[in-house]
Amino acid sequence: MVHAPEIPSEKRIFFDFDFKSCNAYDECKKLHNYCLTENLKHNINFSGRGYHCFIFRSERNLPNFQV
């Protein structure tokens, strides 16, 4: 992968757990436990039909992803 420092990278990664598509509570809890294990700063909110989870990235905790 080629790193392009002139292109800003995203500061957070968003996950949307919806009760219609999965067991939102269990899936969000798995991600929460992973974030705790890896010491990743994150935020979880109830969205009304599931949960929204944001993982905040820094240069030291997540790689730059190529889309």
Secondary structure by P-SEA (a helix, b strand, c coil): cccccccccccbbbbbbbccccaaaaaaaaaaaaaaaaccccccccccccbbbbbbbcccccccccc
